[in-house]
Amino acid sequence: MSRVGRNGIDLSQLEKVPDSLVWPLHRDGTDPVARIEEVREREPVHRLTSFLGLNIWLVTGEREVREVLADTGSYSNDIRPFVGKKGSRTDGDIGGLGFTDPPEHTKLRKLLTPEFTMRRLERLRPRIADIVERQLDEVEAQAAAHDGVVDLVPAFAFPIPFLVICELLGLPDEDRETFRQLGSARFDVSYGGTGAFGAVSDSRKFLMEATRKQRTDPGEGLIGQIIREHGDEINDFDLGGLADGVFTGGLETSASMLALGTAVLLDHPDDYARVGTDPTAVARTVEELLRYLTVVQIAFPRFPKHDVELAGHRIKKGDVIVAHLAGANRDGRLGRMMDAFDPSRPVSAHLAFGHGFHRCVGAELARMELRTAFPALARRFPDLSLATDRLDYRQLSIVYGVESVPVRLR
């Protein structure tokens, strides 16, 4: 492994991540592995391992996760010192909203936030509905050609958020196939940092080139809108990074929610039927799916700016903190039977979109997609059922998902 930078570490060159570090990404079906609950009940802040000379802390308690994610004064998000040349502030591939601190983060978020207000997002609502109906037509066509069975991942779960993001960014049709191929590899840690950070590099380069093309002819989407409103205030490197952040936050995450969420609903047929027939049930069902599945398993790592005290532990500057969102959303201190899927439970704030300053800026867009897609699916195919007894869940991915969801329409 290459060792560079002020920390002597380049995670982008890491070929394999040890199991002592990645076991929290394992799941048992839709549930975090039992070890997560055992650790959380024993100590919600737990020293996970030592890795490359760094002490890694795992935070699984809901209260403790919120404390870490809300405290930008004590914790940094800036991972760039740990990824060698890819972390260069002038020509690197790693940056954007997720991996930067104020004032850099503040500047970038101010450019992006207006594009995600409900007023701006409302213009996408009819387009999202149209995309969903077209994909349901495709589901029906593929099922007709294969004895009534179709895989919902390529026909429904992936295309919907992909096409919505293309519309949002304003990517022309001729660029969309290249863009599609850059999807899920960035979240897969099976091959260490070389695979995940390499995928980040490729998508960011693609979006920087898309930004450069729109400088002279701004499109109708987010990229063109920011260029029209801010011009040279933001360069192609930073704007490409912002667009890449939208890609990161909105594609694989929503695709996984649609795929896994459908599988969960089909295991609860009364709830599946209800989202198709009772509009008042849709929002609370989506919120419970978000909490229950928490497909983004961990938050971006936090780096203490100074020694801190957390849940009775002394955590030193130079250590790394991993906040386990999926574990925190199942914390028994929040209520009864938090490991169960129960849309009837009172809706409360969850951590599926993170918390604090770095909370997902696209949360409302994701909700809009899910609240449109699940009812439309249940209305169109009320007799939908799984066509397999065993789903092939994704292994070792920060964004949890399933490789395929074969279903029978009738």
Number of C-alpha atoms within 10 A of each C-alpha: 11 13 15 15 16 10 14 14 19 22 24 21 18 18 15 14 15 12 11 11 15 15 14 24 22 22 19 9 15 19 17 21 16 13 13 26 20 11 18 21 15 10 17 24 23 19 16 19 14 14 13 9 11 12 17 22 22 24 30 29 30 24 15 17 26 18 15 21 23 17 13 18 12 16 22 21 22 22 20 21 19 19 26 23 18 22 21 15 14 10 10 17 25 23 27 24 27 21 19 19 21 16 9 12 19 13 13 19 18 10 15 20 11 15 19 17 14 13 10 11 16 14 11 18 16 11 14 22 16 14 20 25 19 14 21 21 15 15 22 18 14 17 20 13 10 10 10 16 21 26 20 23 20 17 20 26 27 23 19 27 27 21 20 22 20 20 18 21 23 19 23 12 10 8 13 13 9 11 17 16 10 16 18 18 18 23 22 20 21 18 14 17 22 17 21 19 23 17 20 23 17 15 26 29 18 16 25 22 14 21 27 17 14 19 17 10 12 18 20 15 17 24 26 22 16 20 22 16 10 12 12 11 9 15 16 19 22 19 25 25 25 25 24 24 22 21 23 19 19 21 24 25 23 26 26 25 26 25 22 27 26 25 21 18 21 19 13 13 14 10 21 26 19 18 24 19 16 11 11 10 16 21 17 19 26 20 20 22 24 22 25 25 26 30 26 28 24 24 24 21 20 22 21 21 15 15 14 15 10 14 16 9 13 10 21 15 15 16 18 22 25 22 27 26 28 29 30 30 25 28 22 17 13 14 9 11 11 16 18 11 17 16 18 11 13 8 13 10 9 20 23 25 22 23 19 15 17 21 17 19 23 19 15 15 24 22 16 19 21 26 19 19 23 21 22 19 21 21 15 15 17 17 14 19 19 19 16 11 6 10 16 12 18 18 17 20 22 22 22 26 29 19 17 18 24 20 21 18 20 11
